[in-house]
Amino acid sequence: YRSSGAIVLDSSQATIAAERYLASTGDHGQVAVDGNTVTVTVVATQPTQILGIGGLHSLTVSATATASAFRGITGPGQ
């Protein structure tokens, strides 16, 4: 940023940071960095209690979130 004025993520550092966060929460997922955007997909298997009576002993759920690096954020959606 200092030499060019452009925000550029260090993809390896961004990946390491996201993977460390996942490890600290006990979650498992995939991390992808594309330019200044980091995308994390988490997949978890949740055991069921009541549904187990009917033979459904677990549910697999997933979620994906994306974060982008910006400078000068002044409000939501910017």
Salt bridges, closest charged atoms under 4 A:
none
